[in-house]
Amino acid sequence: MRIEKTIKEYFKGLEVGSYENIIKLFSPNAIVHSPLYGEVEAREFYKELFKDTSKSKITLINIFVSINNPRTAAAHFRYHWILKDGTPTSFECVDVFQFDDNGKIRELTIIYDTSKIRAFFDEMKR
Protein backbone atom coordinates (compact mmCIF):
# COMPACT_ATOMS: atom_id res chain seq x y z
CA MET A 1 0.00 0.00 0.00
CA ARG A 2 1.42 3.42 -1.00
CA ILE A 3 0.33 5.20 2.22
CA GLU A 4 2.23 2.75 4.40
CA LYS A 5 5.31 3.06 2.15
CA THR A 6 5.17 6.87 2.34
CA ILE A 7 4.86 6.80 6.13
CA LYS A 8 7.84 4.46 6.43
CA GLU A 9 9.86 6.69 4.07
CA TYR A 10 8.83 9.67 6.20
CA PHE A 11 10.16 8.07 9.37
CA LYS A 12 13.37 7.01 7.66
CA GLY A 13 13.95 10.61 6.50
CA LEU A 14 13.09 11.94 9.96
CA GLU A 15 15.48 9.53 11.64
CA VAL A 16 18.46 10.41 9.42
CA GLY A 17 17.60 14.11 9.39
CA SER A 18 17.25 14.38 5.61
CA TYR A 19 15.34 17.53 4.72
CA GLU A 20 15.27 16.59 1.03
CA ASN A 21 13.91 13.08 1.67
CA ILE A 22 11.20 14.42 3.98
CA ILE A 23 10.07 17.41 1.92
CA LYS A 24 9.60 15.40 -1.29
CA LEU A 25 6.82 13.48 0.52
CA PHE A 26 4.79 16.66 1.14
CA SER A 27 2.57 18.68 -1.18
CA PRO A 28 3.86 22.24 -1.87
CA ASN A 29 1.65 24.02 0.69
CA ALA A 30 1.52 21.29 3.32
CA ILE A 31 0.95 22.23 6.94
CA VAL A 32 2.29 20.61 10.11
CA HIS A 33 0.47 20.98 13.44
CA SER A 34 3.02 20.47 16.21
CA PRO A 35 2.62 20.72 19.99
CA LEU A 36 6.01 22.49 20.28
CA TYR A 37 6.27 24.49 17.05
CA GLY A 38 2.60 25.31 16.43
CA GLU A 39 0.98 25.36 12.99
CA VAL A 40 3.76 25.77 10.42
CA GLU A 41 4.30 25.13 6.72
CA ALA A 42 6.09 21.80 6.32
CA ARG A 43 9.07 23.42 4.56
CA GLU A 44 9.71 25.67 7.56
CA PHE A 45 8.85 23.08 10.19
CA TYR A 46 11.49 20.58 9.05
CA LYS A 47 14.16 23.27 8.70
CA GLU A 48 13.55 24.20 12.35
CA LEU A 49 13.21 20.64 13.59
CA PHE A 50 16.46 19.50 11.99
CA LYS A 51 18.23 22.63 13.24
CA ASP A 52 17.05 21.76 16.79
CA THR A 53 17.94 18.06 16.57
CA SER A 54 21.22 16.32 17.29
CA LYS A 55 19.88 12.79 16.75
CA SER A 56 16.59 10.92 16.28
CA LYS A 57 15.62 7.29 16.59
CA ILE A 58 12.13 6.09 15.67
CA THR A 59 10.52 2.85 16.74
CA LEU A 60 7.39 2.38 14.65
CA ILE A 61 4.67 0.52 16.57
CA ASN A 62 1.63 0.61 14.25
CA ILE A 63 0.22 2.24 11.14
CA PHE A 64 -3.54 2.71 10.96
CA VAL A 65 -5.39 3.61 7.75
CA SER A 66 -8.87 5.06 8.14
CA ILE A 67 -11.69 2.86 6.90
CA ASN A 68 -13.86 5.97 6.45
CA ASN A 69 -11.28 8.07 4.60
CA PRO A 70 -8.52 6.14 2.80
CA ARG A 71 -6.49 9.36 2.48
CA THR A 72 -6.08 9.53 6.25
CA ALA A 73 -3.66 7.42 8.25
CA ALA A 74 -2.01 7.51 11.64
CA ALA A 75 1.30 6.17 12.86
CA HIS A 76 1.96 5.24 16.49
CA PHE A 77 5.64 5.27 17.39
CA ARG A 78 8.25 5.92 20.05
CA TYR A 79 10.43 8.94 19.33
CA HIS A 80 13.89 9.05 20.86
CA TRP A 81 15.05 12.63 20.35
CA ILE A 82 18.31 14.32 21.32
CA LEU A 83 18.09 18.09 21.10
CA LYS A 84 20.96 20.10 19.62
CA ASP A 85 22.10 20.99 23.16
CA GLY A 86 22.42 17.27 24.03
CA THR A 87 19.19 16.96 26.03
CA PRO A 88 17.70 13.48 25.48
CA THR A 89 14.02 12.63 25.61
CA SER A 90 11.81 9.76 24.56
CA PHE A 91 8.04 9.66 24.23
CA GLU A 92 5.19 7.88 22.49
CA CYS A 93 3.69 9.83 19.66
CA VAL A 94 0.91 9.62 17.11
CA ASP A 95 1.20 11.37 13.75
CA VAL A 96 -2.01 11.79 11.77
CA PHE A 97 -1.38 12.11 8.02
CA GLN A 98 -3.79 13.62 5.49
CA PHE A 99 -2.85 12.81 1.89
CA ASP A 100 -3.75 14.66 -1.31
CA ASP A 101 -4.94 13.14 -4.60
CA ASN A 102 -1.31 12.54 -5.67
CA GLY A 103 -0.39 10.60 -2.52
CA LYS A 104 1.58 13.51 -1.02
CA ILE A 105 1.17 14.54 2.61
CA ARG A 106 -0.93 17.70 2.68
CA GLU A 107 -1.38 17.94 6.44
CA LEU A 108 0.33 16.34 9.41
CA THR A 109 -0.92 16.55 12.99
CA ILE A 110 1.61 15.50 15.62
CA ILE A 111 0.19 14.37 18.96
CA TYR A 112 2.23 13.77 22.11
CA ASP A 113 2.59 14.90 25.72
CA THR A 114 5.18 17.70 25.82
CA SER A 115 5.55 17.73 29.62
CA LYS A 116 8.85 15.81 29.54
CA ILE A 117 10.51 18.16 27.05
CA ARG A 118 8.76 21.56 27.13
CA ALA A 119 11.06 23.27 29.67
CA PHE A 120 14.25 22.00 27.97
CA PHE A 121 12.92 22.96 24.54
CA ASP A 122 11.91 26.45 25.65
CA GLU A 123 15.31 27.00 27.29
CA MET A 124 17.13 25.82 24.18
CA LYS A 125 15.12 28.19 21.97
CA ARG A 126 16.08 31.26 24.08
N, C-alpha and C positions, 0 to 999 in steps of 0.2 A: 504494500500500500504506500502511495507517495507521501501521504501525511506523516506516517511513521518514519519514513526515510528522511524527510525534511527535519523532523524534530531531532532525530539522532544526529544529523549533520549539524544542526544548531548547537547541540550540546558539545559536540566535538570541537567546533569553532570556538565556543565559549571557554572550554577547558584549555585550549592552547593559546587563547588570546588573539585569535586571528580576525581582525576587523573585516578584512576582505571576504573571508569565508562566511562570516555572519551576515554582513550587509547584503550579499548576493541573494540571500534567502528571503529578504523583505521587499515588499512593494515600495515604490519611490517615496510615498508620503506616509509610510507606516508610523504608528504611534506605539510607544511603550508606556504602560502604567506601572510605576515602581513605587514601593513603599518608602524607599530612601530618596529617590531622585525626582519623584513626582511624575507628571504626564509630560513626556518628552518625545520628540521625533526620534525614531530609531537611529538615524545617522548620528545624532548628537549623543544619545544615550550610550551607545557602545564606545564612542570616543572617550567619554567621561569614565565609564566603567573600567575600561582597559587602562586608563591613566591611573585609576585608583586601586588597581589590582596588581599584586606581586605574583600570585599563583592561585589557580582554581583547580579543583578536582570535583567531578560530578559523578554521583552514583545514581543512575536511573533506576527507579523502582517500578513504575508503571506508566503506560501511555493509554489514555482513554479517548476514544473518538465518540462524539455525540451521535446517538441514534436519531435524534430529532433534527440535527443540523450537521451534515457530514463535512462541512467546512469549519467545524469547531472541534478542537481537541485539547486535552489537558495532559500535562506530564507531571508526575509526582517523583521527586528526586531529593537526594541529600546533596547539599552544596557545601563543600569545604572551601573556604575563601580566606586567603591571606591578603590583607590590605597592603598598600604600598609602604606603609610604615612598619610592616612586620606583624601587625595584630592578626592573630588567627581567630576564625570563628567557623562554626559548622551548624547548619540548621536544615530542617525539612522545608521543602518549598513546593508550591504548585504553580506552574505556568499555564495559563489558558491562552491558546493560540486561535486566532481568527484568520482564515485564509481567504484570499481573493479568488477570482475565476481562473487565474493562471497558476494557482498553487503556491503563490507567494504569501508570506505572513503580512497581513495588513494591520493587525493589532495584536499586541501581547500584553496580558495582564499578569503581573508577578505577585504572588500571594505568599507571605511568610511573616512570622512574628519578628519584629525588629528589636525587641527588648534586649537581646544579647549583644547587639552590635551598634545600636543607635548612638550611645555616648562616644564610643571609639570613632565612629564614622564622623560625627559632628566635630569632634576634636581634630581629626585629620584634615577636614575640609577648611578649618580656620586658617 
